[in-house]
Amino acid sequence: MFDIDKWQEIFSTIKKNKLRTFLTAFSVAWGIFMLIILLGSGRGLQNAFQYNFEADAVNSLWIYPGKTSKAFEGYQPGRFLRFTNKDYNETNRLNNEYIGSSSSRVGVWGNTDLSYKDEHVGHRMYGVHPGTYELEQVKMDTGRFINELDMKHFKKVVTISYKTEDALFKKEEALGKYIRLGDIPFKVVGIFRDQSDRDNDSVYIPISTAQKAFGLHNNINNLAFTSENLTLEQSLELEKDLRKQYAKRHHFDPEDDRAMYINNNFENAKDIRSVFTGITIFVWIIGIGTIIAGIVGVSNIMLIVVKERTKEIGVRKAIGATPWSVINLVLLEAITITTLAGYIGLVLGVGLLELISANIPSSDFFRNPEADFSIAVSATILLIVSGAIAGLIPARKAARIKPIVALRDE
């Protein structure tokens, strides 16, 4: 393996056929390059979806009112359902064994004018329960989130995002100061940071205060809860039970899918994992197909090399060279070409991904494309195996050459 004369001979052969070697190496390098780029891009898509998906609790169900599409018990289709505090309370009561953190939500239509001194910003204002902290997976930079005492005493307190703080307070400390939501002053009790950037354009106040201060009565826009005790199958069964419970209260057909909507993050998580498993398999198929094309090219070139060196191989065998030494020589040449070319493709692919990651801003659809260590190891192993496969058929052909036939070859 470490015979210097053998390696000198290999590099001498490669040097003599520069164009042929370059074209062969290019096909291998391109295959590895494309495999790395495709896998890295797939990872970029996966990172973006996971980032956005994990902005909300993955073990949660979100319930929204809809519009009936079927007649039921004398009620005509086309009714818009309206959820109230009763729906929130009954959902918690009837499904207590499954519910961890829960919250209903109500919002003022459109953006609310938030102001502090002479500064103004238009952000969305939501009235929520304390359970939104877990449901939205928010992180507190300072202060606290809405709590039960705020709810009970209808306190005019607000938790704002770091973006709201930057817009209104500039370099001032926001905690403990009062801002106006519309015409009503609210005390800032916390600064949060949401993983989903779009939710950093929101501020949260107690839902009891929102309903009273803004004349929203007991209406809610939606409700949600987390559960640590549900499997996917159980969450789907719970969906059916929830539809029956709401159908009984609001008088609609439980089979009417448009009357209410349930966003089941248990099911969404499974679907997303399935999609990205499919994407990964698809990318590997394309990448390996490209590499196989390169392997075929290397194998064909090595067959030509064996043909050109038939007489030389015959002389080697006539003076005592074993079949294995001939196979070893051809295999080493094929492995050398594919490994060096593939390594160049690997480095260029990883380099391009790093360049893209550093210069293209992250978005909701593409984030941090990367080729991790396991991919690099897999690609390296693939290179070595590819080189061996590419050289195996020509090597076996060379080993079967009979010295007397080879010496007569012209």
Disulfide bonds with the S-S distance in Angstrom:
none
